[in-house]
């Protein structure tokens, strides 16, 4: 039998051995600690959940589908908290329009655009969407989680990823996105959706709406407003121009009334070259949408070129040596 105990109990036990006893005649640990203990005692449900988690994971251990480690919580999620916590937000200089990581060619245009840095494709052919944002790069653990959702039918992975998408939306709201939106998932072709059993983008969108329910957001889902009417070839091995040609005529705004005059949020799992987001946004704007925004859990970034200043400094140091 494999025994798995929650780290929370271990941490609490270690902390208990190091806490001060408090002033003589007072509660152990001082007034503040006693108040904290009182709050716990007043919340028996929380203690019961912790006990249940430890009992179930000890006698019926499960393994994380992403890393193979033990699951320390009961529930439907097949992914451990460590894997979810490892999904780091993107860092570095990103295009303010599509979220592409900028190399030194993009950085030299910094002083020329008041609206912020933009990549070459967004400068030369601005997309119809206002802004596209993703939580993390499509690699490592994020790649594994999306693979579980899309190809292994582990639908429960959408729950933690939906929470990540909610954080993306909060960041976009700070950057100007309205909080009252019509939410549309990028559609799959019907036969492909039947084979998969669901549209992973729609599942992600629904989990995100559930996460934000009861908050200041006013969100209405309208997934059927946009339809994929042509089955396209796999986008994986196509060039950027090939992807755009592949998507021509693939989508249709089936319900213009649902988007007319509305601010629309388009949700997908991965933003690769942006061809899908561009085509969907173009059609939604033609269908009467006031603005279109794009949120994804991951972004496939091309290999970065070292900034010119860094390369110049390395060359100078080499010559000096």
N, C-alpha and C positions, 0 to 999 in steps of 0.2 A: 504494500500500500504506500502510495506517495502522500506525504503530509505537507500541505501547503497552508501557511498561516499568513493572514493579512499583515502587510508592513505597518499598517496603522496601529495594531496592537503591540507590535515590537517597539515601534517608536514611542508609544505611550509608556510602556514599561521602562524603557531606558530613561525617558524624561523624568519618571517618578523617582528614580534613584538619585537624580541630580538636583531636584527642586529643594529650595530652602524650606525649613519648617515654619517660618513665620515668627512673629513676636510671641512671647510667652502669654498663655491664656487665650490666644487667638486661634483661628482655624489653621490647620496645616497649610503651608504655602502662602499664607497671606490672604488678604481680603479679596484681591482680584482673582486669585486662583479659586477661592471658594465660590465666588460668583460664577466662574466658568463651570465648576463641578455642578453647581446647582442647575445651570442651564441644561447640562447633559442629563441630570436626574429628571428634569422636567420633560425630557424628550425621549421617553422609552422606546418610541418607534425607531429612532435612529440607532440606538443600541441593539435593538432586535434585528435590524437589517444587517449590522456588522456581524452579529453572532451567526445569523443565517448564512451570510456570505462565507464565513470561515468553515462552518460545518459542511455546507454543500460542496465547496471546492476541495475539502479534505477527503470526504468519502466518495465524491463523484467528480474527480478532477477532470478538467477540460484543458485543451491546448489551444493557444492562439493560432488562428489560421494563417497569420502573417509571419510570425517569428518562431512558432512552435513552443513558446514558453507557457507557463501555467496561467490560467485565468483565475484571478483573485476575487472576482465578483460574479454573482449569479445574474441571470438575465439573458436577453436574446443576443447580445453582442458577442460575436465570435472572435473579437480582436481585443487584446489586452490594452490596459491604459498606457503602458510604456510605448507601444507602437503609435497610439494616438498622440501622445505627448511629443513624439519624435518628429511630427509633421511641423517643421519650422516654417515660419513666414519668410517669403522671399526677401532678400537683402540686395543692396547694390542700387545702381542707377537704372531705372526702368522708364520706358516710353510712357508718357502721361496719357497716351491715347489707347494703346493696345497692350501695354505691359511687357513689351519686348525688352530684354536686357540690352543695354547700349554699350557698344565698344567705343574706342576713341574717335571713330569717324562721326558717331552721333554726338559725342561730348563737345566737339568743336563748334557745334551750332548752338551752344547754350545761350550765348548772348543775343541770338538773332530772333528768338521766339519768346514773346512775353507769356504765352500760355504754358510754357514749360518745355522740357525736352521731348522730342519726338523722334522716332526711328525714320529711316529713309522711306519705307513704304507708306507710312502715315503722312509724311510731308508731301510726297509726290502724288499719292492717290488717297486722300483722306477717307476713312470708312464712314458709313452712315451711322454707326453707333457713337455715342458720346464718349464712352470710356469702357474698357474691358479690364477686369482685374481677376487675379487668381491668388489662392493662398500660398501654394508652394510649387516648386519645380517638379515636373513629372519625372521622378527618379526614386530609386531606393524604396523606402517603405510606402510612399505614396503610390508608386507604380504598382506595387504588390496589392494594395488595397483596391485600387481601381480595377485591376485584373480580376480580383475576387468578385467584385460587383458585376463586371461586364461578362466575364467568360466562364465563371464557375458558379454563377447563380447564387452567390452568398448575399442575398438582398439586405440582410441586417447591417452590412457594412455602411449602408447609406445613412444610418442614424448618426454615427459620429462624424461622418463627412458632411452631413447637413448642418451640424453645429459649426464646423469649419466655414461653410458657406455663409452662415449667419454672421460670422466675424468679418468676412470679406465685405458683406453688404454694409455693415456698420462703418467700415473704413470708407467705402464708396459714398456713404451718406455725408461724411465729413468733407468729402471732395466735391459735393454738390448734387448727388443723386437724390431725387425726391423720396420720401418715405411712403408715399401713396403710389402703388405700382400694380400693373397687371403683369403677372408672372407667367412666362411661357417657357416650357422646356423644348430644347431642340428635338424635333420628332425623328423617329426611326421609320423606315419603310415598313408598312404593315406586316409583310411576310417575315421580315427580320425580327420585328417585335414579337410575333407569335413564336418564333423559334427560341428566342431568348427568354420569353415568358413575361417580359416587362421592358419598358423603356427606362434605362438607368438614369437618364437625365430627368425624367418625370418623377422618379422615385426620390432622387436627390432634392428636387424642387419641393416636393410635398414634405419631406423631412425638415427642410429649411423653414417652410411656413409653419410647421408644427412647433419648431424651436422658438420662433418669433411671435407665436400666438399670445395675446394678452399684453403685448408691448406697445410702443408708440407707432409701430409699423401698421400700415393699412394695405394689406396684400390680398389680391384676388387672383386665383389661378385660372388660366384659360388655355390649357395645353392644346385643345382641339382647334384653337383659332389659327394655328399654323400646321400645315400637313406636308409630309414628304410624299410626293406623287410619282416620283421616279426612283427606281432602285439604282443606286450609283455603284461604281467600282470602288474597291477599297482605296481609301485615301493614303494609306500608310506609305506606299512606295512612290507616290506621285510628287512631282515638283510643285512649287507654289502656283505657277501658271496652269499646270495640269489639274490641280485641285479646283481652281476657279472654273475651268472648262468643264470639269466633271460634274460640278454642281449647278450648272446652268439648266434652268427648268426643273430642278429637283424639288423645289418647295412651292407651296401655294398658300396664300392667306385665305383660309376657308371661311372665316367669320370676321369681315372688316369691322362690323359694329362693335366687336369686343375690344378693338384696339384704337378705333377712331378717336383722336383727340387725347389719347391716354399716354402716360409714360409707361414704357414697357421694359421689363427686366427679362432678358434671355438667359436661361441657365443651361449649362452643359458640364460634362465631366472634365474634358481636356480642351484647352485652347492650344492648337498647334501652329499653323501658319495664319489662322484667322480667316481662311476662305469661307468656312461654314458660317461664322459669325457675321462676316461682311454680307454674304448673300441673304441670310435671314433678316439682317437689319435693313438691307436695301428694300426687301419686299414689305417688311412691316411699315417702313416709312411711306412707301407707295400706297399701302393700305390705309394710311391716315394716322399712324402713330405719331405723337408729338415728339417724343424722344425714345431712343433705344439704348439700353445699358446691358452689359454682358458680365456675368459672374460665373467663374468656374473654380473647381477645387484645385486644379493644377494647370501648369503652363509648361509646354515643351519649349525650352530655351535652346537656341543654337549655341554652338561652342563659342565661348567668349575669346575675343582678341585682347591681349594685354594692353592696357592704356598706354598711350605713347609716352607719357611722362615716366611711367615705371620702366618701360623698355629703355628709354634714354638714360635713366639713372643707372640701370644695370650695365649698359654699354660704357658709360663714363667710368664706372667703378672698375670694369674689366680693363679698360685702357690705362687707368691710373695704376693698376697693379702690375 
